[in-house]
Amino acid sequence: MSGFSLSSEPFTLQRDCPAVMVPQGERVVLPAGQIGYITQALGGSFTVYVDGNLFRIAGDDADALGKDKPAPLALPENAGDEDVEKLVWAQLRTCFDPEIPINVVDLGLVYDVSLERMDDGRRRVYVKLTLTAPGCGMGDILVDDARTKIEMIPTVAEADIDLVFDPPWTQSMMSDAAKLETGML
């Protein structure tokens, strides 16, 4: 996949910007003035095409692309575990493979979510996540994205993302919307 299409949006980086190479997962810094194309802007992060390579840029660095940063997350004042779990699922729906425009929840890659209260009242979140194929190079990137986004939730101190391969993922695990989007319905 080249990454560039006629619908890609051109950009010039306004400052040095940390990025992650796709699918290698190598962390790099793209220099101010770098020209490229935004190929995907989903879930608060950006996939960009620069000099023949794809990179993921986090939402916190949106300003380098001339975009707005995502709004901070909020919970009701007396939020219970149900409120936090609902927001965890919402955050997981903002996690996308940089090459597939469908979130990990609708792809059926999230097997389990659970919360644990810590002694200080904050929460630890456990997620079992899989990949569409065990050899997929996006595993580390998806795990890091899920962890980062869940740890943005107020009262969440830690997110433990366990990458599992049992049971193996199949297309039947996708939501109907994801199957329709990919032409598999």
Secondary structure as UniProt FT lines:
FT   TURN            6..7
FT   STRAND          9..12
FT   STRAND          17..22
FT   TURN            23..24
FT   STRAND          27..30
FT   TURN            32..33
FT   STRAND          35..42
FT   TURN            43..44
FT   STRAND          45..50
FT   TURN            51..52
FT   STRAND          53..57
FT   HELIX           59..65
FT   TURN            77..78
FT   HELIX           81..92
FT   TURN            93..94
FT   TURN            98..99
FT   TURN            104..108
FT   STRAND          110..117
FT   TURN            119..120
FT   STRAND          123..129
FT   TURN            134..135
FT   TURN            137..138
FT   HELIX           139..150
FT   TURN            151..152
FT   TURN            154..155
FT   STRAND          156..163
FT   HELIX           171..173
FT   HELIX           176..182
//
